Amino acid sequence: MTHKIFQKTSDLPIKDWEQVLADKNRYLSVAYLKVIEDTLQDEVSLFFSISYKNEVPVLITVFQLVTFIDKREQSHSTVVKLLSDTKNTCQPFKMNMLVCGNVFADGENGFMGTPAISDTETINELAALAKEIKKRFSSKKKISASLFKEFWPTSVAKMDGLLEHRYKDFKIDVNMVLDIHPSWDTFDDYLQSMKTKFRTKANSAYKRSKDVEMRSLSTLEIVAHQDRINELFSNVIDKSEYSFGKMNATVFTRLKERLIDDFSFMGAYLQNKLVGFSIAYFHRDIMEAGYVGLDYTVNTDYAIYQRILYNYVEQAIERKVTQLQLGRTSELIKSALGAKPVNMKLYAKHKRPLTNLVMGAVLNKVSPSDFELRRPFKSGFEV
């Protein structure tokens, strides 16, 4: 097994990359990666690799070097501070992390292999690549830890091989997933499949948001509203307990340019003023909900967030996908839409062995948030 590591998409042997990718993952496409590379240079450093077996490409990987920030008060604890890259107890927890995956999207988006490479070979190669990148490029920016994020239950058996390389496993908040029932040809079909209580809840959200208009924005319209989009996005990000890099209107514009109909940017307008937005990605028969932006001064009265979530369902039915992945957070309201929780697993390793043991103890305390799962559908409509 041999491999080559690159720092620019322009240096990639595209034919070899595409041969392995086979259009199986949107976030590993050169079109997507080029957008991240061009627009988020201050947020993330990218590393690409292609692994060869008998001179045939069998594995492609993407690593993102980012600064993880934990803004919670408990991040100032003595134990956690041992892991931080800043020793100032008045500052939030910070750590430069090499991430195999995509910090701007949920799911398995860090690598893709062919049948010619075994699971064991894949794990060994991934661990070797992370180690080599940390060794070769730490002079550019200190790399304290490596992270592989984040894996569906079907992949855990394979990825647990990282434990043999001293990685620590842990789970974060669940990914809320709505399977689209084959009988839903319209949004009204979806509503009619609900129990009365939850259909009433949906109708109530639409009644409160009756003055809100959802519009699909073009590239030029995103550019025209970029200041307002950044403001709405900051409203949401500022409430987050964590920071793992931040997108902006410029990124959304480029994504719309490059991905076209595979990227959705919806604006929520109240009296012709942009008060919210949502993004989503489409690939094959999957729709993945992305970031949202909100004006919290009108969000509650006009049910802006609920309307955005129901609009995701509308888009999924209209595009005839089989699954809508709604991501983490807001589990209760998403379960009221019919989404079910799916556990996601991650693997992390600190560069210093003793600190890695401390990190393992900290990660053992990390667990998904508790919430009461709703079951909104009538019998026969749960996929």
N, C-alpha and C positions, 0 to 999 in steps of 0.2 A: 504494500500500500504506500503510495506517495501522495503528496498534496502540494498545492500552491496557494499562497495567501496574497490577496490584493486589497488595496485601499481605495480604489476608484472603480466605478462601473465601466469607465472607458477602457480600463486595462483587462477587463474580463474577456476570456475567449467565449464569446456569446454562443457559438455553436455547441460547445461542450456544456455550458450552463443550461441552455434550452433542452438539450438532449436528456438531462436528468430531470429537469423541472416538468417537462411534458404538460405544461399549462395546468398543473394541479394545485397551485397555491398563488393567489393574487399578490400576497405580500412578499413573495420571493421573485416576482416578475421584475425584470430590469426596468420596465416603465415605472413601477411603483418606487423601486429603490432609487432610481434617478431623481425622483421628486424629493425624497427625504435627503438625499445627498446634496442637492442644490439649494434647498430651502432651510435646512436645520443644522447648518454647520456649527453654529454656536451651542446647539443643544446636544448633539450626538456625533460621535466618530464611528464610522462604519468599517468593518473588516469582512471581506468575502473570501471564501475558500472553495476550491474544487479538489476532491480526492479522487485518485485514480487507482484502479486495480488492473494490472497488466495493460497499462496505458489507456484504459477505457474509463471515462468519467462515471463514477458510481455514487457520489455524494456531493451535494452543494450545501454550504452553510452561510449564514449571515450572523455576525456578532455586532452588537451595538454597545459602545462605551458611553455610559451616561452617569450622571450624578443623581443618586437616590437621596431624597430628603424626606425625613419623617418629622412632621410639624406637631405631633401630639406632645402633650406635656410629659407623658411617661417616657418619652424618648430621652429625657434628661436624667434618667436613672443611672446610677453608677455602673451597673452591669452593661447596659446598652451603650454607655459612653465609651466603654472599652473597645467597642467595635467601630466607633465613629472616626472619620478622617479629620474631624476638628475636635480639639480637646477643650475648647471654650465652652464651659457649662451653660453659658447664657445663649448659645446658639443652637439651632435645631440639629438633630442627628443628620450627618451627611456621610455618604460613602460612594466612592467611584466604583461602579460595577460594570463588568463585562457580561453582557446579556446575550445569550443565544436565544433569539426570539425577537419579538417586536414589542417594545414598551408602549407603543401607541395603539395596540390591538390585543384582544384576548385570543387565546388558542395556540395551537402548535404552528408557529411561523418562523422557526429558526433554521430548519434544515429539511432536506428532501433527499431520499436515497432511491436507488433502483433495486430490483430483486437480486442483483448480482452481489450485493453486500449484505452480510448477515447482521442480525440484531447485535450480537456481541462485537462484531467488527465496527459497527456504527458507533456504539457507545465508547469503545476504546479510541476510535478516531476523534470523536467529539471532545473527549477528555484531553486528548493529546493536543488538539487544536487550541483549546482554551488555555492550556498550560503554555504553549508556544507563543501565543499572542500576548499573554501577560508578560512573558519573559522578554520578548523582542520589542514591545512597544510601551512598556511602563515608563521609559525615559521621557516619552511625549506627554503622558499624563498618568499619574499614579493610579494603578489598578489594585484595589484592595480585595475584591471578591469577584467570583464568577457565579452566574445564575443561569439556569436553564428553565425557561418558562413557556407556557404552562400547559399541562398535558391532560387530555381526556382519559377517563377510566380505561378505555381500550388500549392505551399506550403505556400504562403504568408498569406492567410486567416487564416490558422492554427497558423503560427508562430507569427502573430500579437498579439496573446495572451500574448506574453512576454512584450508588452507595459504596461499591467496591473501590471507587476512586476517592473516597472520603468526602463525598458530597452529603449534605444533610437534606432530607426531604421534609416538606411541610405543605399544608393546604391553606388556601386563602378563601375569600368569599366565593360562593358558587357562581357559575355562569347560568343565567336563566334562559332556558331554551323552549321555544314554542314550536311544536310540530304542526304543520299546516294540514288540516284534514282534507282529503281528496274531494269532499263534497262542497267545500267552500269556493264557489265561483265568484261570489261577491262578498263585500263586507257585511251586508245584511244577512247572508247565509251564516257568517261567523256569529253575528249577534243572536240569531235565532237558535243557534246550537247551545246557547248559554242558559243556565238556570235563571229564573226570573230575577232573583236578587242581584246577580251580576250584570244581567242585561239592563236592569234599572240603573245600576251604577254607571254603566257605559253611557246610557242615554242622558244621565244627569251631567256627566262630564261634557258631552256634546252640547247640552243646553246652556251650560255656563260659558262654553267657548263658542257660542253661536256667532259672535261677532269677530271671531278669529278666522282668518283665511290662511290655509296652507298652500304655499306656492313652491314649485320646483324652480330653483334659481340656475340661470346659465352662468358661464364663466364671467361674462361681462357684468352681470348683476352682482356676483360675489365680489368682484373688484369694486364696484360702485358702493357697496355696503361694508367694505373691509374694516373701517374704524368701528362701526357699530357691532360687527361680528366679533371683533377682538374684545370689545367691551362686554358683550354678552357671555363670551367664553370665559373671560377672566372672572366674571361673577360666580361661575360654577367652580372653576379651578381653585379660587381663593377659599372656598368652603371645604375643599378636599383636605384630608389628613396627610396625604402623601403627594410628593412631586417626583415625576420620573421623566422629565422632559415635557415640553409644551408645544403643541401645534399652534398655528395661527391662520389668519385669512389667506395669507400668501400660499401656504401649503394647500389649503382647500382649493384655491384657484388652480394651482398646478395639477392637483389630482383630477379635477374636473376636466382640464385640458387633455390629460394623458389617458384617463380611464373612461371618459365620456359617459356612456349609459351604465357602465359598471360602477359608477360612483354617483350617489344621490346626495344633493344638498337641498334640503327643504327649509323654507323660511316661514315663520308664523307671524302674520301681520294683524295688528289691531289698529283700526282706524288708519290704515295705510302706513303704520309704523312697525318696523321690525322689532318684535318683542321676544323672539326665540328662534332657534334653528336646530336642525339635526342633520347628521351625516350618516351614510350607510354605504356598504360595499356589497356588490353582487358578484358571485362567482359560481358558475354552473347552477346547481339547484339550491344554493345556500344564500341567504341574506344575513349580513352581519351588521347590527346597529353599532354606530360609533359614538362620537362625542355629541353633546348637546350644549346649547347656550341659552340662558334664560334672563329675562328681566324680572327679578323677584318682586318688584313693586306691583306687578299686575299678575304674577304667576298664580297665586292662590285664588283670587277673585274670578279669574277667567280660565282656570284649569289648563294653563298652557302646557305644563309637563305631561299631564294625562292625555291631552290632545295629541302631543307629539308621539307618545307611546302607541296610542290607537292608530295614528297615521303610519307608524311602522308596520302594523298589522295590515292596514289597507294596501300599502305598497307590496308587501309580501304576497298577498292574495292576487293582486293585479299582475305581478311578475311571475306568478305561478311557481314559486319556489316550494320546496318541501319542508324547509326548516328556517325559522327566524331565530338567530342567536342575539339575545338582548343584553348580554354581558352582565357584569357585576353591579352591585348597589341597587337600592330600591327594590329589594326582593319581594316585599309584601305586595306592592302595587303591581309588579310584573306578574306575580303568581295569580292576581285577580284577573289578569288578561288571559290566563291559561298556561303561562310558562312554568316549566318544571325545573328544579335545581339540579345541576350536574356538578359534581365535585371536580376541582382542578388541582393538580399537584405540581409543585415546583421543587427544584433542587439547587442548593446554594453551597458555596465553599469559600472560606476565607483563605487568603494566601499564607497566613501564619498558623501553623498547626495548633498551638495552644489557644489562639483566638478563635480558631474554627470550632474547638470544643465549646467555648463560651457561646458562640453563635448558635451551635446546635441546641444548647439549653434554652436560648431565647426563642428559637424557632419552634421548639416543642410546645411553647405556650401560645403560638399563633394558631387560630382556628376560625372556621367560617362563622359569620354572625348568625345568631338564632333569629328565626322568624316563624310565624304561623303560616303554613302553606295553605293556600286557598285552592278549592277544586270547583271552578266555575262552570264546567260543562255538564250537560245532560248525559245520561248513559249512552254510550255508543259513539261519542264524539272525542274521546281522548285517544290520540294516536299512540 
